[in-house]
Amino acid sequence: MSAIALLFSGRAVAQTDTEIALTQIGHLLDDALFFSDKYVTPATDAAVYQSSSGWVNSPKAKGLFEVTLGLHANVFFTPQRDRTFKIQNNDFSFFQLEEGTEAIVPTSLGSDQQVYLVGTLGDSPVRLETPEGIDMQTVAYPYLQGSIGLWYDTELIAKYSTRVKLKKSNYQVYGVGLKHTFSRYFKGLKENNIHLSVMAGYSNEEVSFNFLDVKTDYGTLGIDEITGHVDTWQFQLNGSKEFGKWEAMGGFIVNTSDIKYNVSGPKGTIEELLPFQKILNKRLEEIYKTKVNYIGEASLRYTIGNFNVQTILAFGKFVNTNISLQYTFNNKQQTQKL
C-alpha cells in the first residue's frame, strides 16, 4: 500500500484525501474481481468441453507401433443461458452504471453489446465500457491429434493446436493421454467385433479475451486482456461395435479441472507508480476454481482404406461436436500384439 500512498502524495493531496483514494483503489479492485468472475467463467467452463471430446478414435486396439494422425475440427455451440449476466449498482463499490440502476451485459461468450460504468478516483472521473463477448453462435477451431499403438493393447495419444485467433479472443489446447483396450481379456467380445477401453489423459487449455480498458488521470491500469488457464485430468470409458466399415461408439467421461485467471497484455502507465497488474492478479486467486464434469459421448466412424472419417458428439452442460479425418500408417512388420 506504500506505493499507492506514494501515487497520491506525489500529487500533494492531503492525508485524508490519500486515505480516501486508497479506499477507492481497493473498491476498484473489488469491482474488477466481481466482473472478471462473471465475465470469463462461462468461457473456461466451455473450454473444458472443447478439450474433452475426441480423445478416443476407437476403443479397438491398435497394432504395435501403428500410428494414426488426424486433423480435427472442433465446433462448440454457445448456450444462450451463458451469454449474458445482470449487473446492478449495488453489485459495485467503485463503479456505477452511467444510465439506470441495472443492465444485462455479455459474458465472454455473449454479444458485442456494451454499457458504460463510471466512478471517481481521487477527484478524477473514470469512465469505461463493459467488455464485449465473442458474438458467435458457434466456436470452431482446428487441432492435430496423433496416436501410436504400444504393448499390451495400450495406446499413447497426443493433441495440439497452435494459438488460434478467434473473434475478440484466443484459444490454445494441448494434451496427452493413455488408452488401454480391456476387451482383450474377453475373447467373446473380440469375436463379435465389440471393443471396450479406458483412458486417462491430461490437457491444458488457455483462453484469453479483451477485457477492461480503464483510463484515469493517474494512467492506464493495464487490464486490457484477461486469460483463463484450465488444467484438466480426464478419465473415460468407451465401448464400440463394428458393422463392416462402420463403427458406432459410446462413452462416459469424468474430468476435474483446476481453473486459474490472470490479467495479461501490456502493463498500464500507472505501473510507474503502482504495480496494479500484480495486485489484481494476486486478488484473482480468490476466484480460482476446481470443477468436476460428467460428459456423455456418442460417435460414428467410417473406414475407407487407411482413412477414417469420424463425427463425435459430447453432451452434458454444453454440447460440443468434433469432426475428424484420420490416416493410419500400418506397420506390417509390427502388427503382432502381446
Legacy VTK file of the C-alpha trace (Angstrom):
# vtk DataFile Version 3.0
C-alpha trace
ASCII
DATASET POLYDATA
POINTS 338 float
0.000 0.000 0.000
3.006 2.310 0.368
3.174 2.519 -3.436
-0.426 3.661 -3.541
0.267 6.284 -0.909
3.221 7.498 -2.977
0.980 7.759 -6.012
-1.300 10.248 -4.337
1.274 12.016 -2.189
3.065 12.878 -5.449
0.045 14.977 -6.269
0.323 16.755 -2.933
-3.097 15.684 -1.716
-4.000 15.909 1.940
-3.627 12.875 4.191
-7.389 12.465 4.350
-7.596 12.564 0.548
-4.876 9.914 0.343
-6.803 7.615 2.663
-9.927 8.128 0.561
-8.000 7.343 -2.606
-6.562 4.179 -1.039
-10.082 3.072 -0.231
-11.208 3.853 -3.774
-8.378 1.750 -5.236
-9.489 -1.132 -3.027
-13.095 -0.729 -4.208
-11.969 -0.640 -7.854
-10.097 -3.912 -7.340
-13.197 -5.460 -5.739
-15.281 -4.459 -8.749
-12.693 -5.786 -11.219
-12.697 -9.093 -9.332
-16.504 -9.329 -9.386
-16.715 -8.537 -13.092
-13.848 -10.892 -14.000
-15.608 -13.846 -12.404
-18.945 -13.213 -14.113
-17.403 -12.402 -17.482
-14.787 -15.105 -18.071
-16.087 -18.150 -16.127
-18.520 -19.303 -18.888
-15.600 -19.423 -21.329
-13.378 -21.528 -19.080
-16.303 -23.878 -18.411
-16.764 -24.194 -22.174
-13.033 -24.776 -22.697
-13.276 -27.959 -20.639
-15.885 -29.370 -23.036
-13.916 -28.298 -26.078
-10.861 -30.224 -24.903
-12.753 -33.268 -23.581
-14.246 -34.860 -26.679
-12.426 -36.645 -29.472
-9.660 -38.228 -27.430
-10.564 -41.802 -28.344
-10.882 -42.530 -32.070
-11.840 -46.118 -31.309
-11.731 -48.458 -28.296
-10.337 -51.064 -30.692
-6.697 -51.943 -30.064
-4.014 -50.746 -32.452
-1.215 -52.866 -33.808
2.126 -52.450 -32.120
3.680 -49.129 -33.250
0.745 -48.477 -35.576
0.389 -44.719 -35.959
-2.729 -42.648 -36.650
-2.648 -38.923 -37.417
-5.805 -36.859 -37.603
-6.948 -33.348 -38.413
-9.828 -32.429 -36.108
-12.323 -29.606 -36.397
-13.996 -28.831 -33.086
-17.344 -26.997 -33.086
-18.766 -25.701 -29.809
-22.310 -24.317 -29.517
-22.533 -21.335 -27.155
-25.644 -21.778 -24.978
-27.990 -18.826 -24.620
-28.041 -19.020 -20.823
-24.287 -18.381 -20.604
-24.114 -15.409 -22.953
-25.275 -12.685 -20.553
-25.418 -11.748 -16.897
-27.155 -8.997 -14.970
-25.339 -6.218 -13.135
-26.855 -3.767 -10.654
-25.461 -0.707 -8.967
-25.446 -2.488 -5.622
-23.047 -5.114 -7.114
-20.320 -2.469 -7.232
-18.449 -0.460 -4.654
-16.483 1.792 -7.031
-18.382 1.851 -10.336
-21.995 2.676 -11.057
-24.000 2.383 -14.246
-23.965 5.608 -16.207
-27.631 5.109 -17.031
-30.184 3.277 -14.902
-29.685 1.006 -11.908
-29.298 -2.360 -13.652
-28.340 -3.753 -17.053
-27.816 -7.005 -18.948
-24.248 -7.306 -20.238
-22.476 -10.018 -22.261
-20.195 -12.655 -20.853
-17.118 -13.630 -22.835
-19.424 -15.950 -24.837
-22.012 -13.224 -25.462
-22.710 -10.425 -27.901
-20.933 -7.139 -28.610
-23.443 -5.044 -26.631
-21.864 -2.684 -24.088
-22.847 -0.255 -21.354
-20.872 2.458 -19.589
-19.657 2.318 -15.993
-18.479 5.441 -14.173
-16.607 6.156 -10.960
-14.291 8.667 -9.314
-10.639 8.091 -8.406
-9.379 10.903 -6.217
-11.002 13.924 -7.855
-10.804 12.397 -11.341
-13.744 10.764 -13.145
-13.270 7.264 -14.551
-15.476 6.022 -17.386
-15.288 2.684 -19.209
-17.254 0.400 -21.485
-18.009 -3.126 -20.348
-16.143 -5.715 -22.453
-17.678 -7.342 -25.494
-18.255 -11.053 -25.950
-17.145 -13.117 -28.927
-20.607 -12.663 -30.525
-20.549 -16.133 -32.123
-23.287 -18.779 -32.110
-20.664 -21.463 -32.685
-16.933 -21.545 -31.996
-14.848 -23.649 -34.383
-11.126 -24.323 -34.337
-8.777 -26.969 -35.778
-6.197 -29.096 -33.995
-3.945 -32.067 -34.699
-4.118 -35.378 -32.877
-1.912 -38.435 -33.130
-1.707 -41.854 -31.517
0.638 -44.823 -31.526
-0.019 -48.429 -30.531
2.108 -49.751 -27.669
2.467 -53.089 -25.947
-0.445 -54.953 -24.346
-3.118 -53.129 -26.395
-2.162 -49.781 -24.927
-2.146 -46.576 -26.962
-0.428 -43.229 -26.474
-2.475 -40.215 -27.613
-1.435 -36.575 -28.044
-3.300 -33.486 -29.241
-2.074 -29.984 -30.034
-3.347 -26.742 -31.510
-1.432 -23.589 -32.218
-2.750 -20.398 -30.651
-5.983 -19.922 -32.597
-7.215 -16.373 -33.130
-10.971 -16.266 -32.658
-13.206 -13.204 -32.763
-12.042 -10.991 -29.846
-10.301 -13.955 -28.208
-7.519 -16.531 -28.482
-7.608 -20.256 -27.735
-4.983 -22.966 -27.419
-5.040 -26.585 -26.214
-2.540 -29.400 -25.867
-2.665 -32.705 -24.058
-1.514 -36.303 -23.721
-3.372 -39.477 -22.789
-3.018 -43.231 -22.398
-5.703 -45.689 -23.552
-5.953 -49.405 -22.764
-8.266 -51.837 -24.571
-9.508 -54.210 -21.878
-11.865 -56.190 -24.121
-8.672 -58.149 -24.955
-9.395 -60.138 -21.804
-12.785 -61.297 -23.126
-12.405 -63.483 -26.210
-16.116 -63.467 -26.976
-16.232 -59.676 -27.294
-13.461 -59.581 -29.866
-15.104 -62.343 -31.901
-18.270 -60.222 -32.055
-16.365 -57.040 -33.013
-17.125 -55.399 -29.671
-14.376 -53.296 -28.115
-14.021 -51.733 -24.669
-11.363 -49.302 -23.454
-10.403 -46.997 -20.619
-8.385 -43.809 -20.992
-6.676 -41.328 -18.711
-5.455 -38.001 -20.049
-4.229 -34.537 -19.179
-4.893 -31.366 -21.149
-4.113 -27.699 -20.768
-6.411 -25.074 -22.243
-5.775 -21.352 -22.431
-8.437 -18.865 -23.478
-7.991 -15.087 -23.460
-10.287 -12.130 -24.142
-10.125 -8.386 -24.497
-11.168 -7.014 -21.104
-11.328 -3.600 -19.410
-9.655 -0.573 -20.958
-9.528 1.689 -17.900
-8.034 5.164 -18.238
-7.550 7.525 -15.291
-5.693 10.767 -14.673
-3.055 8.624 -12.963
-2.512 6.435 -16.031
-3.964 3.380 -17.735
-4.459 0.332 -15.484
-3.191 -2.377 -17.871
-6.086 -4.844 -17.599
-6.901 -4.863 -21.307
-6.773 -8.681 -21.531
-7.860 -11.493 -19.207
-6.769 -15.114 -19.600
-8.213 -18.319 -18.180
-5.874 -21.285 -17.659
-7.529 -24.698 -17.347
-5.663 -27.847 -16.266
-7.866 -30.899 -16.797
-7.403 -34.518 -15.764
-9.772 -36.790 -17.643
-10.891 -40.390 -17.257
-13.231 -42.123 -19.660
-14.798 -45.442 -20.580
-15.632 -46.234 -24.210
-17.332 -49.106 -25.979
-17.912 -49.736 -29.668
-19.402 -52.189 -32.120
-18.162 -52.650 -35.683
-20.598 -53.106 -38.552
-18.429 -53.733 -41.602
-16.700 -50.443 -42.395
-18.771 -48.611 -39.779
-18.042 -48.365 -36.073
-20.527 -46.953 -33.537
-19.084 -45.796 -30.234
-20.440 -44.555 -26.931
-18.549 -43.228 -23.943
-18.717 -41.722 -20.488
-16.258 -39.060 -19.352
-15.490 -37.663 -15.928
-12.911 -34.928 -15.545
-11.689 -32.494 -12.956
-10.359 -29.061 -13.901
-8.304 -26.524 -11.978
-9.160 -23.077 -13.349
-6.959 -20.029 -12.805
-7.116 -16.477 -14.135
-4.748 -13.623 -14.751
-4.796 -10.258 -16.471
-2.161 -10.064 -19.156
-1.036 -7.931 -22.052
0.924 -4.680 -21.829
1.157 -3.132 -18.396
-0.533 0.209 -17.849
1.249 3.508 -17.444
0.155 3.513 -13.803
2.812 0.812 -13.259
5.405 3.593 -12.946
3.822 4.376 -9.589
1.750 1.314 -8.689
2.068 -2.416 -9.661
-1.640 -2.619 -10.439
-1.460 -5.740 -12.644
0.426 -7.659 -9.973
-2.024 -6.593 -7.277
-5.064 -7.613 -9.347
-3.529 -10.942 -10.334
-2.993 -11.684 -6.651
-6.633 -10.835 -5.964
-7.754 -13.082 -8.845
-6.542 -16.058 -6.805
-9.751 -15.561 -4.798
-11.833 -16.808 -7.742
-9.695 -19.804 -8.715
-11.935 -22.870 -9.075
-11.893 -26.649 -9.257
-14.783 -28.178 -11.204
-15.892 -31.732 -11.924
-17.792 -32.544 -15.142
-19.675 -35.633 -16.262
-19.948 -35.876 -20.034
-21.556 -38.327 -22.413
-20.094 -39.059 -25.815
-21.506 -40.645 -28.984
-19.582 -41.277 -32.198
-19.792 -42.785 -35.664
-16.673 -43.744 -37.650
-16.320 -44.885 -41.279
-13.212 -46.551 -42.721
-12.026 -46.086 -46.310
-8.761 -47.967 -46.720
-6.262 -46.330 -44.398
-8.507 -43.280 -43.961
-11.214 -42.793 -41.352
-13.909 -40.139 -41.161
-15.401 -39.620 -37.716
-18.017 -37.462 -36.026
-18.297 -37.179 -32.248
-20.983 -35.539 -30.125
-20.232 -34.680 -26.494
-23.118 -33.608 -24.280
-23.814 -32.570 -20.718
-24.000 -28.974 -19.515
-22.851 -27.972 -23.031
-22.930 -29.565 -26.484
-19.706 -29.976 -28.425
-19.101 -31.640 -31.781
-15.901 -32.942 -33.275
-15.283 -33.929 -36.904
-12.023 -35.518 -37.993
-10.185 -37.048 -40.917
-7.623 -39.640 -39.838
-4.926 -41.612 -41.613
-3.394 -44.799 -40.210
0.150 -45.843 -41.070
0.198 -49.652 -40.824
3.493 -51.118 -39.692
3.117 -54.579 -41.203
6.235 -55.895 -39.510
4.954 -54.911 -36.062
1.276 -55.822 -36.133
1.546 -58.763 -33.733
0.067 -57.868 -30.330
1.328 -59.019 -26.972
LINES 1 339
338 0 1 2 3 4 5 6 7 8 9 10 11 12 13 14 15 16 17 18 19 20 21 22 23 24 25 26 27 28 29 30 31 32 33 34 35 36 37 38 39 40 41 42 43 44 45 46 47 48 49 50 51 52 53 54 55 56 57 58 59 60 61 62 63 64 65 66 67 68 69 70 71 72 73 74 75 76 77 78 79 80 81 82 83 84 85 86 87 88 89 90 91 92 93 94 95 96 97 98 99 100 101 102 103 104 105 106 107 108 109 110 111 112 113 114 115 116 117 118 119 120 121 122 123 124 125 126 127 128 129 130 131 132 133 134 135 136 137 138 139 140 141 142 143 144 145 146 147 148 149 150 151 152 153 154 155 156 157 158 159 160 161 162 163 164 165 166 167 168 169 170 171 172 173 174 175 176 177 178 179 180 181 182 183 184 185 186 187 188 189 190 191 192 193 194 195 196 197 198 199 200 201 202 203 204 205 206 207 208 209 210 211 212 213 214 215 216 217 218 219 220 221 222 223 224 225 226 227 228 229 230 231 232 233 234 235 236 237 238 239 240 241 242 243 244 245 246 247 248 249 250 251 252 253 254 255 256 257 258 259 260 261 262 263 264 265 266 267 268 269 270 271 272 273 274 275 276 277 278 279 280 281 282 283 284 285 286 287 288 289 290 291 292 293 294 295 296 297 298 299 300 301 302 303 304 305 306 307 308 309 310 311 312 313 314 315 316 317 318 319 320 321 322 323 324 325 326 327 328 329 330 331 332 333 334 335 336 337
